[in-house]
Amino acid sequence: METKGKILVTGGAGYIGSHAVVELFEAGYEPVIVDNFVNSKETALKGIAAITQQEFPCYRIDCTDKQALQDVFRKEQDITGVIHFAAYKAVGESVKEPLKYYHNNVGSLITLLQVMEEFGVNNLVFSSSCTVYGIPDTLPVTEETPVKKANSPYGNTKQICEDILTDLANSGSSQVKTIALRYFNPIGAHSSAQIGELPLGVPNNLVPFITQTAIGIREKLTVFGNDYDTPDGSNIRDYIHVVDLAKAHVVAIDRLIQGKAKAIEMFNIGTGRGNTVLEVVNTFEKVTGQKLNYEIGPRRLGDVPAIYADVTKSTQELGFKTELGLEEALSSAWQWEVNLKNSL
Ligand code: UD1
C-alpha cells in the first residue's frame, strides 16, 4: 500500500501518542511505535488495532538506549519523520526525583537526535508544554510570551529540550528541522472509547480524577483552591480535546515533509479558551448526568493561577484549528471510563 511515509512515534502507546497513531494512519501515514511501557499498557495497542483494523510495528525499547534505537532505524530503513512523545510528565514526582526526569526527558531527546542525524531522518515534532511560560504576566500567552524560570524539574526538561533544539537549528550543521508543539491541557478520549488516558495509580490530572470519582474508584475530588483571582476563584486552563491535539501532529508532520517549516518553530496548541476547574466540574455533571462528589481544598503547590493560549500563530501559520469542545471532551472521557470498567 502506498503511504505518505513512515513516521516513528516514540511513546506511541501513551495517552497522546496512541491518539496520534490513529490520526496519522487515517491521514495516510504509516506509524511505527516505540514505547518502553513504563507509563502505558499493551491494551493501548489493542485499542489502536480495534479502531484502525491494522497492526503497526511496535518496538519495546527505551529511547535513552542508543543501540536499540539504531536497530529500529536500521530495521525500518525509510523513516520519514519522528514524533517524540516519550517522556515522564508528573510534575510532583519530578520534584522528588529530578535525575530520573533529566535523564529520561533530556537524555532521550539527545539520543534520538543523534540517531536521526546518523540515519539522515530530518523531520521532528517535539512534545513541548505550556509549562514553559511559567506564571505568565499577560494572557492569553503567545509564542512570544517570555519563557519563565521553570516551576519544576519536569517543566525545566521541556525548556532544556526546546533550547537543545534551538541550538541545533542555529548550529547550521544539522539538517534536522523541528516543530515543537506547546500543548495546553489535553483531555478526553477517542470517540470509539477504545483508547484514552490510562493513569497508573492515583491520577494527578483533573479529568481522570473526575471520571474515577464519578465511577466510584475515588471518593471525592478536591478542587485545589477557590481563592484565586479568577471569576469563580478556581484555576483557569485551556483544555484541548486529545483528538484535536493528535491532529495537530499530523498537520505539523505534513508541514515538515512538504518542506514548509523553518529549522525550528514553536506553536501553541490549545483552544484559545480558558475554563475554570469549577466550570469543568459543572460541565462534566451536565453532559454526563453524573453528580460529582467534590470539595474545595487548599491550593496545590506550584499551580499556575491562569493560563490559556493565543492560537493566532498556530491558526495562521500551521493551519491548525480545534474542532471539538469541552463538552465533547468530557463526555468522551466519561465513555472511556465506563468502557474501562466494563472491560474489567
Ligand atoms: C501540569 C502542567 C503541564 C503538564 C501536566 C502533566 C503547568 C502549567 N502545567 O498541568 O505542563 O503537562 O501538568 O501532568 O505546569 N486540579 C484539581 N484537583 C485535582 C487535580 C487537578 O483541582 O485533583 C486542578 C489543578 O489545580 C489545575 C487543573 O485542575 O488548576 C488542571 O490540573 P492538571 O490536570 O494536574 O494539569 P496542570 O497542572 O494544569
Boltz pocket constraint, residues with backbone or C-beta under 6 A from the ligand:
constraints:
  - pocket:
      binder: B
      contacts: [[A, 89], [A, 90], [A, 91], [A, 129], [A, 130], [A, 131], [A, 134], [A, 155], [A, 183], [A, 184], [A, 185], [A, 203], [A, 204], [A, 205], [A, 206], [A, 207], [A, 209], [A, 221], [A, 222], [A, 223], [A, 224], [A, 225], [A, 235], [A, 236], [A, 237], [A, 277], [A, 300], [A, 302], [A, 303], [A, 304], [A, 307]]
      max_distance: 6.0
